[in-house]
Amino acid sequence: VERHISIDEVFEKSEKGELLEVFGTGTAAVIAPVGSLNWHDKTIEVNNNETGELTLKMFKTLTGIQSGNKEDKYGWSYKV
């Protein structure tokens, strides 16, 4: 599911023990795990400050497509 979430929801999920992974993504960062988040006077640690299983799988898949080592099923890459 892809949807917008608020930072309040992220912190609520963490408090309930339901927050498994957090990552950032972008053109330069590809996929970067987040180990902790600070919001107002609260800090939460995410996944014991370790890269999660899904984050790692997504990173390996995307960089594999970028390097040509994995099939690009979506037509994201172009040879130049």
C-alpha positions in Angstrom: 0.0 0.0 0.0 1.3 3.4 -0.9 -0.1 6.3 1.1 0.8 9.5 2.9 1.6 9.1 6.6 2.2 11.7 9.3 5.2 11.8 11.6 2.7 11.4 14.5 1.6 8.1 13.0 5.2 6.9 12.8 5.8 7.7 16.4 2.6 6.1 17.5 3.5 2.9 15.6 6.9 2.9 17.3 5.3 3.3 20.7 3.1 0.3 20.0 6.1 -1.8 18.8 4.6 -1.9 15.2 7.3 0.2 13.5 9.6 -2.3 11.7 11.7 -0.2 9.3 12.1 3.3 8.0 14.1 4.4 4.9 14.5 7.4 2.7 14.7 7.2 -1.0 15.8 9.5 -3.8 17.8 9.8 -6.9 21.2 10.1 -5.2 20.4 8.2 -2.0 18.9 5.2 -3.8 17.5 3.7 -0.5 19.0 4.7 2.8 18.0 3.1 6.1 17.0 5.4 9.0 18.3 4.3 12.4 16.6 6.9 14.6 14.1 9.8 14.3 13.9 12.9 16.4 10.6 14.9 16.6 10.1 17.7 19.1 11.3 16.3 22.4 11.1 12.6 21.4 13.6 10.3 19.8 12.9 6.8 18.6 15.3 4.1 17.5 14.3 2.1 14.4 15.1 -1.6 14.1 17.9 -1.4 16.7 19.6 1.0 14.3 20.1 -1.8 11.8 19.1 -2.1 8.1 15.9 -4.0 7.8 15.2 -7.0 5.6 12.8 -5.1 3.3 15.1 -2.1 3.0 18.1 -4.3 2.1 16.1 -6.2 -0.5 14.8 -3.0 -2.1 18.4 -1.6 -2.2 19.8 -4.7 -3.8 17.1 -4.9 -6.3 17.3 -1.2 -7.3 21.1 -1.1 -7.5 21.0 -4.4 -9.4 18.7 -2.9 -12.0 20.9 0.3 -12.2 24.0 -1.8 -12.7 22.4 -4.1 -15.3 22.9 -7.2 -13.0 19.1 -7.6 -12.6 16.4 -7.6 -15.2 14.6 -4.2 -15.6 11.0 -5.4 -15.9 9.7 -1.8 -15.7 11.7 -0.1 -18.4 13.4 2.3 -16.0 16.9 2.1 -17.5 18.1 3.2 -20.8 21.5 2.5 -22.3 23.3 5.6 -23.5 
